[in-house]
Amino acid sequence: MLLKTTLIIALGGALGSVARFMLSKLISESSTTSFPLSTLVVNVLGCLIIGFVYALFDNKENASVALKQFLTIGFCGGFTTFSTFSNESFNLYQLQHFTQLALYITASVVLGFFAIALGATLGQWIK
């Protein structure tokens, strides 16, 4: 059972990481700003997804635990990236781009919170 769960989470994490790479690359190639937009978009989208999934699976007796783990721990865990967010924040600090730093941190936290709320609302609505 532990091996099966580990493999399910690993597959989700691999797919999430590849999706993050591809989406970040697409955004970075079409953006001309030094603002870390790709990480912001990825993390907010990941918040939307995880809020949706948790709400969708909440209180469902026949919900697939494996699918929930695949999507939340695996895919969203691989897709979102707190370490990159923190590193990019530190880089903005080192470059003394304090306005961008404040905007990035604030936008990440506030938009992430509202994306979770929106995802949870959508998940409850679809249930």
C-alpha positions as CSV (number, residue, x, y, z in Angstrom):
1,M,0.0,0.0,0.0
2,L,2.8,2.4,0.9
3,L,4.6,1.7,-2.3
4,K,1.5,2.2,-4.4
5,T,0.8,5.5,-2.7
6,T,4.4,6.6,-3.1
7,L,4.3,5.8,-6.8
8,I,1.0,7.7,-7.3
9,I,2.3,10.8,-5.5
10,A,5.6,10.5,-7.5
11,L,3.7,10.4,-10.8
12,G,1.6,13.4,-9.8
13,G,4.7,15.3,-8.7
14,A,6.5,14.5,-12.0
15,L,3.5,15.7,-14.1
16,G,3.1,18.8,-11.9
17,S,6.8,19.7,-12.3
18,V,6.7,19.3,-16.0
19,A,3.5,21.4,-16.2
20,R,5.2,24.1,-14.1
21,F,8.2,24.1,-16.3
22,M,6.2,24.3,-19.5
23,L,3.8,27.0,-18.2
24,S,6.7,29.0,-16.7
25,K,8.6,28.8,-20.0
26,L,5.5,30.0,-22.0
27,I,5.0,32.9,-19.7
28,S,8.7,33.9,-19.5
29,E,9.0,33.8,-23.3
30,S,6.1,36.2,-23.7
31,S,6.9,38.5,-20.9
32,T,9.4,41.4,-21.1
33,T,9.4,42.3,-17.4
34,S,11.9,41.3,-14.7
35,F,8.9,40.7,-12.3
36,P,8.7,37.0,-11.5
37,L,5.3,36.7,-13.2
38,S,5.6,33.0,-14.2
39,T,6.1,31.8,-10.6
40,L,3.2,34.1,-9.4
41,V,0.9,32.6,-12.1
42,V,1.9,29.0,-11.4
43,N,1.5,29.4,-7.6
44,V,-1.9,31.1,-7.8
45,L,-3.1,28.6,-10.4
46,G,-1.9,25.8,-8.0
47,C,-3.9,27.4,-5.2
48,L,-7.0,27.4,-7.4
49,I,-6.5,23.7,-8.2
50,I,-5.8,22.6,-4.7
51,G,-8.8,24.6,-3.3
52,F,-11.0,23.0,-5.9
53,V,-9.8,19.4,-5.3
54,Y,-10.1,19.6,-1.5
55,A,-13.6,21.0,-1.8
56,L,-14.6,18.4,-4.4
57,F,-13.4,15.5,-2.3
58,D,-14.6,17.0,1.1
59,N,-17.0,14.7,2.9
60,K,-17.3,12.2,0.0
61,E,-17.5,8.7,1.3
62,N,-16.6,7.1,-1.9
63,A,-13.9,9.6,-2.9
64,S,-10.7,8.1,-4.2
65,V,-8.0,8.7,-1.7
66,A,-5.4,7.9,-4.3
67,L,-6.7,10.4,-6.7
68,K,-6.8,13.1,-4.0
69,Q,-3.2,12.3,-3.1
70,F,-2.2,12.3,-6.8
71,L,-3.7,15.7,-7.4
72,T,-2.9,17.5,-4.1
73,I,0.4,16.1,-2.7
74,G,1.7,15.0,-6.1
75,F,0.6,17.3,-8.9
76,C,0.1,20.5,-6.9
77,G,3.2,19.7,-4.8
78,G,5.2,19.4,-8.0
79,F,3.4,22.3,-9.8
80,T,3.7,25.0,-7.1
81,T,7.0,26.2,-5.8
82,F,7.5,28.0,-2.5
83,S,11.3,27.8,-2.7
84,T,11.4,29.6,-6.1
85,F,9.0,32.2,-4.7
86,S,11.3,32.7,-1.8
87,N,14.4,32.8,-3.9
88,E,12.9,35.3,-6.4
89,S,11.8,37.5,-3.4
90,F,15.3,37.4,-2.1
91,N,16.7,38.3,-5.5
92,L,14.4,41.3,-5.7
93,Y,15.6,42.3,-2.2
94,Q,19.3,42.0,-3.2
95,L,18.6,44.1,-6.3
96,Q,16.9,46.7,-4.1
97,H,13.7,46.4,-6.1
98,F,11.7,47.0,-3.0
99,T,8.5,48.0,-4.7
100,Q,8.5,44.9,-6.9
101,L,9.4,42.8,-3.8
102,A,6.4,44.2,-1.8
103,L,4.1,43.7,-4.8
104,Y,5.3,40.2,-5.4
105,I,4.9,39.0,-1.8
106,T,1.6,40.7,-1.4
107,A,0.2,39.5,-4.7
108,S,1.4,36.0,-4.1
109,V,-0.2,35.7,-0.6
110,V,-3.4,37.6,-1.4
111,L,-4.1,36.1,-4.8
112,G,-3.2,32.7,-3.5
113,F,-5.7,33.0,-0.7
114,F,-8.5,34.2,-3.0
115,A,-7.6,31.5,-5.6
116,I,-8.0,28.8,-2.8
117,A,-11.3,30.4,-1.9
118,L,-12.5,30.5,-5.5
119,G,-11.3,26.9,-6.1
120,A,-13.2,25.8,-2.9
121,T,-16.3,27.6,-4.0
122,L,-16.2,26.0,-7.5
123,G,-15.5,22.6,-6.0
124,Q,-18.5,23.0,-3.6
125,W,-20.7,24.2,-6.5
126,I,-19.8,21.2,-8.8
127,K,-20.3,18.7,-6.0
